[in-house]
Amino acid sequence: MLELGLKFTLAYLLGSILGSLVVGQLYGGVDIRQLGSGNAGGTNALRTQGKVFALWVIVIDVGKGILPVIVLPTVDVPGVGIDPLLSREFIAYAVGFAALLGHVYPLWYDFRGGKGGATAAGVLCVVAPFLALPVILFWVAAIILTGYVGLSTIVAVVGAAAYIGITDLPDAYRLFVLATLIAVLIIFTHRANIVRMWQGTENRMHLFRSG
């Protein structure tokens, strides 16, 4: 359990590094949490700082979902070692969720983070590469049909959990639990978006503009 606790903590601390604030330091100290929607994620970065800024934010936020899942399960930490009672799969799922929690509630930034979409995508597409295509299709279909980025993110993660539940249970029950926890957290972080959609005040992103 010491191995699990240490690696969970390391993944959380890595997740707490917000891409938008790292990139913002390179742009003269910009803090996008003080701009636009006040969110630290890629969508607000795009709307307030433009495509290049947003691209780097997304790369960092996706990357910190990928890195701990790939690296930490097999790292033999000096003085801790590898716990033979813990499967590497379980540790991968745990550190992936820890990185996501770090992004949403970052220790380094007063627990004011992003909504987790990019980091969740990084985690899911590494622990279950077969989810990459369905997740992309769910997201693209939702954004084309509605124009709501938040709703599209919710559809993508809920769709991922549903896809696992339909195609891989009972064998992939641990993956299903992880995907369900991610979906619940993403829905929670987008609760304000849900209210604005209900009120008709949520901003839309138009991928295809005429004229």
Residue pairs with C-beta under 8 A, 6 or more apart in sequence:
1 83
2 80
2 83
3 77
3 80
3 81
3 82
3 83
3 86
3 91
4 83
4 86
4 91
4 94
6 77
6 80
7 68
7 72
7 73
7 75
7 77
7 91
7 94
7 95
7 98
8 94
8 95
8 98
9 98
10 68
10 72
10 95
11 68
11 72
11 94
11 95
11 96
11 98
11 99
11 102
12 98
12 99
12 101
12 102
12 107
13 102
13 107
14 64
14 67
14 68
14 99
14 102
15 64
15 65
15 68
15 98
15 99
15 100
15 101
15 102
15 103
15 106
15 119
16 102
16 103
16 105
16 106
16 107
16 108
16 109
16 113
17 60
17 64
17 102
17 106
17 108
18 40
18 61
18 103
18 106
18 108
18 109
18 113
18 114
19 42
19 56
19 57
19 58
19 59
19 60
19 61
19 64
19 118
20 32
20 33
20 40
20 41
20 42
20 44
20 45
20 57
20 61
20 114
21 31
21 32
21 33
21 40
21 109
22 60
23 45
23 53
23 56
23 57
23 60
24 30
24 31
24 32
27 49
27 53
30 49
32 39
32 40
32 44
32 45
32 48
32 49
33 39
33 40
33 109
33 112
35 44
35 48
36 44
36 47
36 48
37 43
37 44
37 47
37 203
38 44
39 114
39 115
40 109
40 112
40 113
40 114
41 57
41 61
41 114
41 115
41 116
41 117
41 118
42 54
42 57
42 58
42 61
42 114
42 117
42 118
43 54
43 149
43 150
43 205
45 53
45 54
45 57
45 58
46 53
46 54
47 203
57 118
58 118
61 103
61 114
61 118
61 119
61 122
62 118
62 119
62 121
62 122
63 122
64 99
64 102
64 103
64 119
64 122
65 96
65 99
65 100
65 103
65 118
65 119
65 120
65 121
65 122
65 123
65 126
66 122
66 123
66 125
66 126
67 99
68 95
68 96
68 98
68 99
69 92
69 95
69 96
69 99
69 122
69 123
69 126
69 127
70 126
72 91
72 92
72 95
73 88
73 89
73 91
73 92
73 95
74 88
76 82
89 174
90 174
92 126
92 127
93 127
93 174
93 175
93 177
93 178
96 123
96 124
96 126
96 127
96 178
97 123
97 178
97 181
97 182
99 119
99 123
100 116
100 119
100 120
100 123
100 182
100 185
101 185
102 113
103 113
103 114
103 116
103 119
104 113
104 114
104 115
104 116
104 185
104 189
105 111
105 113
106 112
106 113
114 189
115 150
115 153
115 186
115 189
115 190
116 182
116 185
116 186
116 189
117 153
117 156
117 157
117 186
120 157
120 182
120 185
120 186
121 135
121 156
123 182
124 131
124 132
124 135
124 157
124 160
124 179
124 182
125 131
125 132
125 135
127 175
127 178
128 164
128 172
128 175
128 179
131 160
131 163
131 164
131 179
134 159
134 160
134 163
135 156
135 157
135 159
135 160
136 156
138 152
138 155
138 156
138 159
138 160
139 152
139 153
139 155
139 156
140 152
141 155
142 148
142 151
142 152
142 155
142 156
143 149
143 152
143 205
143 207
144 207
144 208
146 152
146 204
147 204
147 205
147 206
147 207
148 193
148 197
148 202
148 204
148 205
149 205
150 190
150 193
150 194
150 197
150 202
151 190
151 193
151 197
153 186
153 190
154 183
154 186
154 187
154 190
154 194
157 179
157 182
157 183
157 186
158 183
158 187
160 179
160 182
160 183
161 176
161 179
161 180
161 182
161 183
164 172
164 175
164 176
164 179
165 176
168 175
168 176
169 176
187 194
193 202
196 202
